[in-house]
């Protein structure tokens, strides 16, 4: 087996050292704030299976950098809104890495939820169903 230069844990720790991590209970208090956009980074199957933060914007982790860059043909206007973005995933790992990446790209203000959606649900945060998208 090839030895890696950095493990996933090292990358996550490095990200958490330079991004804002919001304690779950504080994130729940931010829900509904018109100046905050929650961004769900999870796979669509996770959303269907477990639900999501109500009114969160779904941005699959693999498309995030393309969706936030206004020079990209995949740019999503929500990321040009000037609002505060709070990212989350299932456990806080993908969201730490994603928050670091978008922060390096210049999107701000940005943060992520400590413990992810699992901690959100465990703390009694609101959960909604994944919105149905129209086809065509």
Residue, then its C-alpha position, 0 to 999 in steps of 0.5 A: x500500500x502506498x503511503x500518503x503524504x497526508x491523511x483525510x484526518x490531517x486535511x480535516x484538522x488543517x481545515x478546522x484550524x482555519x475556518x469558522x466552526x459553528x457549534x450545533x446549538x448556535x447553528x440551530x439558532x441561526x436557522x431562519x435568519x434571512x442573512x444566512x444560507x445553509x448549504x447541504x453538501x451531501x449526496x442526493x441519496x443522503x437527503x432522500x434518506x435522512x432529510x435536510x435542514x429546511x430551506x437549505x440550498x443543496x450543492x453536491x460537494x463535487x460541484x461546489x467550486x464550480x457553482x460559487x465561481x461567477x466565471x464558471x458556466x455552472x455558477x449559481x446566483x445564490x452564491x453571489x447574494x452576499x449572505x453568510x453561508x453555513x455549510x454542512x454534511x453528515x459528520x462535519x468532515x466534508x463541510x470542513x474541507x469545503x468551507x476551507x476551499x470556498x474560503x480560499x476562493x474568496x467566498x465569505x463569510x463562510x462557516x460550517x456546522x460542528x458535527x454536521x447534520x447528525x449533530x443537528x438532528x441529535x440536538x433537535x434541529x428542524x428537519x425537512x424533506x428534500x424538495x422535489x425538483x421539476x423534470x425538464 
